């Protein structure tokens, strides 16, 4: 899954503010602040089928 790979790549030297987890809106969601101070939000929607 690309969302997991993206978040793992950004985690080196980062401050994780919310680990990647399933949410009530049927998506994986996580947040972090990378080593450069840039805030990231990763959202992966599951198939609606």
mmCIF file of the N, C-alpha and C atoms, coordinates in Angstrom:
data_MODEL
# 
_entry.id   MODEL 
# 
loop_
_atom_site.group_PDB 
_atom_site.id 
_atom_site.type_symbol 
_atom_site.label_atom_id 
_atom_site.label_alt_id 
_atom_site.label_comp_id 
_atom_site.label_asym_id 
_atom_site.label_entity_id 
_atom_site.label_seq_id 
_atom_site.pdbx_PDB_ins_code 
_atom_site.Cartn_x 
_atom_site.Cartn_y 
_atom_site.Cartn_z 
_atom_site.occupancy 
_atom_site.B_iso_or_equiv 
_atom_site.pdbx_formal_charge 
_atom_site.auth_seq_id 
_atom_site.auth_comp_id 
_atom_site.auth_asym_id 
_atom_site.auth_atom_id 
_atom_site.pdbx_PDB_model_num 
ATOM 1   N N  . UNK A 1 1  ? 0.848   -1.177 0.000  1.00 0.00 ? 1  UNK A N  1 
ATOM 2   C CA . UNK A 1 1  ? 0.000   0.000  0.000  1.00 0.00 ? 1  UNK A CA 1 
ATOM 3   C C  . UNK A 1 1  ? 0.892   1.238  0.000  1.00 0.00 ? 1  UNK A C  1 
ATOM 4   N N  . UNK A 1 2  ? 0.628   2.175  -0.891 1.00 0.00 ? 2  UNK A N  1 
ATOM 5   C CA . UNK A 1 2  ? 1.466   3.356  -1.039 1.00 0.00 ? 2  UNK A CA 1 
ATOM 6   C C  . UNK A 1 2  ? 1.436   4.268  0.172  1.00 0.00 ? 2  UNK A C  1 
ATOM 7   N N  . UNK A 1 3  ? 0.302   4.411  0.831  1.00 0.00 ? 3  UNK A N  1 
ATOM 8   C CA . UNK A 1 3  ? 0.192   5.306  1.987  1.00 0.00 ? 3  UNK A CA 1 
ATOM 9   C C  . UNK A 1 3  ? 1.165   4.886  3.082  1.00 0.00 ? 3  UNK A C  1 
ATOM 10  N N  . UNK A 1 4  ? 1.283   3.596  3.333  1.00 0.00 ? 4  UNK A N  1 
ATOM 11  C CA . UNK A 1 4  ? 2.198   3.089  4.359  1.00 0.00 ? 4  UNK A CA 1 
ATOM 12  C C  . UNK A 1 4  ? 3.638   3.389  3.960  1.00 0.00 ? 4  UNK A C  1 
ATOM 13  N N  . UNK A 1 5  ? 3.984   3.148  2.709  1.00 0.00 ? 5  UNK A N  1 
ATOM 14  C CA . UNK A 1 5  ? 5.343   3.402  2.230  1.00 0.00 ? 5  UNK A CA 1 
ATOM 15  C C  . UNK A 1 5  ? 5.692   4.889  2.305  1.00 0.00 ? 5  UNK A C  1 
ATOM 16  N N  . UNK A 1 6  ? 4.764   5.759  1.947  1.00 0.00 ? 6  UNK A N  1 
ATOM 17  C CA . UNK A 1 6  ? 5.012   7.205  2.006  1.00 0.00 ? 6  UNK A CA 1 
ATOM 18  C C  . UNK A 1 6  ? 5.266   7.657  3.438  1.00 0.00 ? 6  UNK A C  1 
ATOM 19  N N  . UNK A 1 7  ? 4.433   7.227  4.351  1.00 0.00 ? 7  UNK A N  1 
ATOM 20  C CA . UNK A 1 7  ? 4.581   7.646  5.740  1.00 0.00 ? 7  UNK A CA 1 
ATOM 21  C C  . UNK A 1 7  ? 5.874   7.095  6.342  1.00 0.00 ? 7  UNK A C  1 
ATOM 22  N N  . UNK A 1 8  ? 6.210   5.847  6.032  1.00 0.00 ? 8  UNK A N  1 
ATOM 23  C CA . UNK A 1 8  ? 7.454   5.264  6.535  1.00 0.00 ? 8  UNK A CA 1 
ATOM 24  C C  . UNK A 1 8  ? 8.666   6.020  6.009  1.00 0.00 ? 8  UNK A C  1 
ATOM 25  N N  . UNK A 1 9  ? 8.628   6.449  4.754  1.00 0.00 ? 9  UNK A N  1 
ATOM 26  C CA . UNK A 1 9  ? 9.738   7.202  4.172  1.00 0.00 ? 9  UNK A CA 1 
ATOM 27  C C  . UNK A 1 9  ? 9.906   8.566  4.833  1.00 0.00 ? 9  UNK A C  1 
ATOM 28  N N  . UNK A 1 10 ? 8.807   9.175  5.245  1.00 0.00 ? 10 UNK A N  1 
ATOM 29  C CA . UNK A 1 10 ? 8.855   10.492 5.870  1.00 0.00 ? 10 UNK A CA 1 
ATOM 30  C C  . UNK A 1 10 ? 9.209   10.449 7.354  1.00 0.00 ? 10 UNK A C  1 
ATOM 31  N N  . UNK A 1 11 ? 9.130   9.264  7.979  1.00 0.00 ? 11 UNK A N  1 
ATOM 32  C CA . UNK A 1 11 ? 9.270   9.160  9.432  1.00 0.00 ? 11 UNK A CA 1 
ATOM 33  C C  . UNK A 1 11 ? 10.681  9.375  9.951  1.00 0.00 ? 11 UNK A C  1 
ATOM 34  N N  . UNK A 1 12 ? 11.708  9.202  9.130  1.00 0.00 ? 12 UNK A N  1 
ATOM 35  C CA . UNK A 1 12 ? 13.082  9.346  9.614  1.00 0.00 ? 12 UNK A CA 1 
ATOM 36  C C  . UNK A 1 12 ? 13.320  10.775 10.105 1.00 0.00 ? 12 UNK A C  1 
ATOM 37  N N  . UNK A 1 13 ? 13.599  10.910 11.377 1.00 0.00 ? 13 UNK A N  1 
ATOM 38  C CA . UNK A 1 13 ? 13.847  12.213 11.983 1.00 0.00 ? 13 UNK A CA 1 
ATOM 39  C C  . UNK A 1 13 ? 12.597  13.043 12.203 1.00 0.00 ? 13 UNK A C  1 
ATOM 40  N N  . UNK A 1 14 ? 11.434  12.440 12.072 1.00 0.00 ? 14 UNK A N  1 
ATOM 41  C CA . UNK A 1 14 ? 10.168  13.170 12.172 1.00 0.00 ? 14 UNK A CA 1 
ATOM 42  C C  . UNK A 1 14 ? 9.543   13.037 13.556 1.00 0.00 ? 14 UNK A C  1 
ATOM 43  N N  . UNK A 1 15 ? 8.596   13.917 13.830 1.00 0.00 ? 15 UNK A N  1 
ATOM 44  C CA . UNK A 1 15 ? 7.758   13.830 15.016 1.00 0.00 ? 15 UNK A CA 1 
ATOM 45  C C  . UNK A 1 15 ? 6.394   13.348 14.552 1.00 0.00 ? 15 UNK A C  1 
ATOM 46  N N  . UNK A 1 16 ? 6.009   12.158 14.986 1.00 0.00 ? 16 UNK A N  1 
ATOM 47  C CA . UNK A 1 16 ? 4.724   11.594 14.583 1.00 0.00 ? 16 UNK A CA 1 
ATOM 48  C C  . UNK A 1 16 ? 3.645   12.153 15.500 1.00 0.00 ? 16 UNK A C  1 
ATOM 49  N N  . UNK A 1 17 ? 2.674   12.840 14.916 1.00 0.00 ? 17 UNK A N  1 
ATOM 50  C CA . UNK A 1 17 ? 1.596   13.421 15.710 1.00 0.00 ? 17 UNK A CA 1 
ATOM 51  C C  . UNK A 1 17 ? 0.373   12.512 15.753 1.00 0.00 ? 17 UNK A C  1 
ATOM 52  N N  . UNK A 1 18 ? 0.233   11.636 14.742 1.00 0.00 ? 18 UNK A N  1 
ATOM 53  C CA . UNK A 1 18 ? -0.822  10.622 14.744 1.00 0.00 ? 18 UNK A CA 1 
ATOM 54  C C  . UNK A 1 18 ? -0.332  9.474  13.878 1.00 0.00 ? 18 UNK A C  1 
ATOM 55  N N  . UNK A 1 19 ? -0.202  8.303  14.479 1.00 0.00 ? 19 UNK A N  1 
ATOM 56  C CA . UNK A 1 19 ? 0.254   7.149  13.709 1.00 0.00 ? 19 UNK A CA 1 
ATOM 57  C C  . UNK A 1 19 ? -0.816  6.738  12.697 1.00 0.00 ? 19 UNK A C  1 
ATOM 58  N N  . UNK A 1 20 ? -0.381  6.084  11.635 1.00 0.00 ? 20 UNK A N  1 
ATOM 59  C CA . UNK A 1 20 ? -1.299  5.646  10.587 1.00 0.00 ? 20 UNK A CA 1 
ATOM 60  C C  . UNK A 1 20 ? -2.254  4.602  11.147 1.00 0.00 ? 20 UNK A C  1 
ATOM 61  N N  . UNK A 1 21 ? -3.546  4.913  11.100 1.00 0.00 ? 21 UNK A N  1 
ATOM 62  C CA . UNK A 1 21 ? -4.549  3.998  11.630 1.00 0.00 ? 21 UNK A CA 1 
ATOM 63  C C  . UNK A 1 21 ? -5.857  4.146  10.872 1.00 0.00 ? 21 UNK A C  1 
ATOM 64  N N  . UNK A 1 22 ? -6.694  3.129  10.976 1.00 0.00 ? 22 UNK A N  1 
ATOM 65  C CA . UNK A 1 22 ? -8.002  3.169  10.327 1.00 0.00 ? 22 UNK A CA 1 
ATOM 66  C C  . UNK A 1 22 ? -8.909  4.139  11.076 1.00 0.00 ? 22 UNK A C  1 
ATOM 67  N N  . UNK A 1 23 ? -9.683  4.896  10.312 1.00 0.00 ? 23 UNK A N  1 
ATOM 68  C CA . UNK A 1 23 ? -10.554 5.912  10.896 1.00 0.00 ? 23 UNK A CA 1 
ATOM 69  C C  . UNK A 1 23 ? -12.025 5.560  10.701 1.00 0.00 ? 23 UNK A C  1 
ATOM 70  N N  . UNK A 1 24 ? -12.894 6.329  11.327 1.00 0.00 ? 24 UNK A N  1 
ATOM 71  C CA . UNK A 1 24 ? -14.329 6.101  11.213 1.00 0.00 ? 24 UNK A CA 1 
ATOM 72  C C  . UNK A 1 24 ? -14.852 6.448  9.821  1.00 0.00 ? 24 UNK A C  1 
ATOM 73  N N  . UNK A 1 25 ? -14.097 7.217  9.018  1.00 0.00 ? 25 UNK A N  1 
ATOM 74  C CA . UNK A 1 25 ? -14.547 7.547  7.662  1.00 0.00 ? 25 UNK A CA 1 
ATOM 75  C C  . UNK A 1 25 ? -13.983 6.559  6.625  1.00 0.00 ? 25 UNK A C  1 
ATOM 76  N N  . UNK A 1 26 ? -13.589 5.360  7.095  1.00 0.00 ? 26 UNK A N  1 
ATOM 77  C CA . UNK A 1 26 ? -13.152 4.245  6.258  1.00 0.00 ? 26 UNK A CA 1 
ATOM 78  C C  . UNK A 1 26 ? -11.894 4.581  5.451  1.00 0.00 ? 26 UNK A C  1 
ATOM 79  N N  . UNK A 1 27 ? -10.910 5.098  6.133  1.00 0.00 ? 27 UNK A N  1 
ATOM 80  C CA . UNK A 1 27 ? -9.636  5.414  5.494  1.00 0.00 ? 27 UNK A CA 1 
ATOM 81  C C  . UNK A 1 27 ? -8.511  5.159  6.485  1.00 0.00 ? 27 UNK A C  1 
ATOM 82  N N  . UNK A 1 28 ? -7.285  5.051  5.942  1.00 0.00 ? 28 UNK A N  1 
ATOM 83  C CA . UNK A 1 28 ? -6.097  5.083  6.790  1.00 0.00 ? 28 UNK A CA 1 
ATOM 84  C C  . UNK A 1 28 ? -5.651  6.530  6.838  1.00 0.00 ? 28 UNK A C  1 
ATOM 85  N N  . UNK A 1 29 ? -5.294  7.019  8.020  1.00 0.00 ? 29 UNK A N  1 
ATOM 86  C CA . UNK A 1 29 ? -4.919  8.414  8.175  1.00 0.00 ? 29 UNK A CA 1 
ATOM 87  C C  . UNK A 1 29 ? -3.788  8.513  9.185  1.00 0.00 ? 29 UNK A C  1 
ATOM 88  N N  . UNK A 1 30 ? -2.806  9.362  8.884  1.00 0.00 ? 30 UNK A N  1 
ATOM 89  C CA . UNK A 1 30 ? -1.704  9.618  9.803  1.00 0.00 ? 30 UNK A CA 1 
ATOM 90  C C  . UNK A 1 30 ? -1.141  11.011 9.582  1.00 0.00 ? 30 UNK A C  1 
ATOM 91  N N  . UNK A 1 31 ? -0.483  11.545 10.615 1.00 0.00 ? 31 UNK A N  1 
ATOM 92  C CA . UNK A 1 31 ? 0.101   12.886 10.530 1.00 0.00 ? 31 UNK A CA 1 
ATOM 93  C C  . UNK A 1 31 ? 1.485   12.878 11.150 1.00 0.00 ? 31 UNK A C  1 
ATOM 94  N N  . UNK A 1 32 ? 2.372   13.721 10.598 1.00 0.00 ? 32 UNK A N  1 
ATOM 95  C CA . UNK A 1 32 ? 3.693   13.888 11.178 1.00 0.00 ? 32 UNK A CA 1 
ATOM 96  C C  . UNK A 1 32 ? 4.275   15.225 10.766 1.00 0.00 ? 32 UNK A C  1 
ATOM 97  N N  . UNK A 1 33 ? 5.325   15.622 11.473 1.00 0.00 ? 33 UNK A N  1 
ATOM 98  C CA . UNK A 1 33 ? 6.107   16.800 11.120 1.00 0.00 ? 33 UNK A CA 1 
ATOM 99  C C  . UNK A 1 33 ? 7.489   16.279 10.786 1.00 0.00 ? 33 UNK A C  1 
ATOM 100 N N  . UNK A 1 34 ? 7.931   16.463 9.529  1.00 0.00 ? 34 UNK A N  1 
ATOM 101 C CA . UNK A 1 34 ? 9.194   15.886 9.104  1.00 0.00 ? 34 UNK A CA 1 
ATOM 102 C C  . UNK A 1 34 ? 10.387  16.627 9.674  1.00 0.00 ? 34 UNK A C  1 
ATOM 103 N N  . UNK A 1 35 ? 11.592  16.131 9.375  1.00 0.00 ? 35 UNK A N  1 
ATOM 104 C CA . UNK A 1 35 ? 12.817  16.695 9.947  1.00 0.00 ? 35 UNK A CA 1 
ATOM 105 C C  . UNK A 1 35 ? 13.077  18.127 9.496  1.00 0.00 ? 35 UNK A C  1 
ATOM 106 N N  . UNK A 1 36 ? 12.348  18.609 8.493  1.00 0.00 ? 36 UNK A N  1 
ATOM 107 C CA . UNK A 1 36 ? 12.493  19.977 8.014  1.00 0.00 ? 36 UNK A CA 1 
ATOM 108 C C  . UNK A 1 36 ? 11.414  20.905 8.565  1.00 0.00 ? 36 UNK A C  1 
ATOM 109 N N  . UNK A 1 37 ? 10.508  20.355 9.387  1.00 0.00 ? 37 UNK A N  1 
ATOM 110 C CA . UNK A 1 37 ? 9.440   21.158 9.985  1.00 0.00 ? 37 UNK A CA 1 
ATOM 111 C C  . UNK A 1 37 ? 8.185   21.239 9.137  1.00 0.00 ? 37 UNK A C  1 
ATOM 112 N N  . UNK A 1 38 ? 8.092   20.418 8.098  1.00 0.00 ? 38 UNK A N  1 
ATOM 113 C CA . UNK A 1 38 ? 6.916   20.422 7.229  1.00 0.00 ? 38 UNK A CA 1 
ATOM 114 C C  . UNK A 1 38 ? 5.895   19.422 7.772  1.00 0.00 ? 38 UNK A C  1 
ATOM 115 N N  . UNK A 1 39 ? 4.666   19.884 7.932  1.00 0.00 ? 39 UNK A N  1 
ATOM 116 C CA . UNK A 1 39 ? 3.592   19.020 8.432  1.00 0.00 ? 39 UNK A CA 1 
ATOM 117 C C  . UNK A 1 39 ? 2.983   18.239 7.270  1.00 0.00 ? 39 UNK A C  1 
ATOM 118 N N  . UNK A 1 40 ? 2.781   16.939 7.500  1.00 0.00 ? 40 UNK A N  1 
ATOM 119 C CA . UNK A 1 40 ? 2.206   16.050 6.490  1.00 0.00 ? 40 UNK A CA 1 
ATOM 120 C C  . UNK A 1 40 ? 0.978   15.357 7.066  1.00 0.00 ? 40 UNK A C  1 
ATOM 121 N N  . UNK A 1 41 ? -0.036  15.195 6.204  1.00 0.00 ? 41 UNK A N  1 
ATOM 122 C CA . UNK A 1 41 ? -1.194  14.376 6.517  1.00 0.00 ? 41 UNK A CA 1 
ATOM 123 C C  . UNK A 1 41 ? -1.335  13.374 5.379  1.00 0.00 ? 41 UNK A C  1 
ATOM 124 N N  . UNK A 1 42 ? -1.378  12.089 5.723  1.00 0.00 ? 42 UNK A N  1 
ATOM 125 C CA . UNK A 1 42 ? -1.532  11.038 4.720  1.00 0.00 ? 42 UNK A CA 1 
ATOM 126 C C  . UNK A 1 42 ? -2.894  10.397 4.919  1.00 0.00 ? 42 UNK A C  1 
ATOM 127 N N  . UNK A 1 43 ? -3.670  10.344 3.852  1.00 0.00 ? 43 UNK A N  1 
ATOM 128 C CA . UNK A 1 43 ? -5.014  9.772  3.892  1.00 0.00 ? 43 UNK A CA 1 
ATOM 129 C C  . UNK A 1 43 ? -5.142  8.794  2.730  1.00 0.00 ? 43 UNK A C  1 
ATOM 130 N N  . UNK A 1 44 ? -5.544  7.556  3.033  1.00 0.00 ? 44 UNK A N  1 
ATOM 131 C CA . UNK A 1 44 ? -5.768  6.553  2.001  1.00 0.00 ? 44 UNK A CA 1 
ATOM 132 C C  . UNK A 1 44 ? -7.180  6.025  2.160  1.00 0.00 ? 44 UNK A C  1 
ATOM 133 N N  . UNK A 1 45 ? -8.019  6.288  1.159  1.00 0.00 ? 45 UNK A N  1 
ATOM 134 C CA . UNK A 1 45 ? -9.409  5.830  1.184  1.00 0.00 ? 45 UNK A CA 1 
ATOM 135 C C  . UNK A 1 45 ? -9.488  4.386  0.703  1.00 0.00 ? 45 UNK A C  1 
ATOM 136 N N  . UNK A 1 46 ? -10.208 3.561  1.446  1.00 0.00 ? 46 UNK A N  1 
ATOM 137 C CA . UNK A 1 46 ? -10.454 2.195  1.016  1.00 0.00 ? 46 UNK A CA 1 
ATOM 138 C C  . UNK A 1 46 ? -11.509 2.204  -0.082 1.00 0.00 ? 46 UNK A C  1 
ATOM 139 N N  . UNK A 1 47 ? -11.518 1.164  -0.886 1.00 0.00 ? 47 UNK A N  1 
ATOM 140 C CA . UNK A 1 47 ? -12.503 1.027  -1.957 1.00 0.00 ? 47 UNK A CA 1 
ATOM 141 C C  . UNK A 1 47 ? -13.912 1.040  -1.371 1.00 0.00 ? 47 UNK A C  1 
ATOM 142 N N  . UNK A 1 48 ? -14.811 1.699  -2.041 1.00 0.00 ? 48 UNK A N  1 
ATOM 143 C CA . UNK A 1 48 ? -16.189 1.801  -1.579 1.00 0.00 ? 48 UNK A CA 1 
ATOM 144 C C  . UNK A 1 48 ? -17.047 0.651  -2.070 1.00 0.00 ? 48 UNK A C  1 
ATOM 145 N N  . UNK A 1 49 ? -16.455 -0.290 -2.784 1.00 0.00 ? 49 UNK A N  1 
ATOM 146 C CA . UNK A 1 49 ? -17.210 -1.426 -3.329 1.00 0.00 ? 49 UNK A CA 1 
ATOM 147 C C  . UNK A 1 49 ? -17.467 -2.484 -2.305 1.00 0.00 ? 49 UNK A C  1 
# 
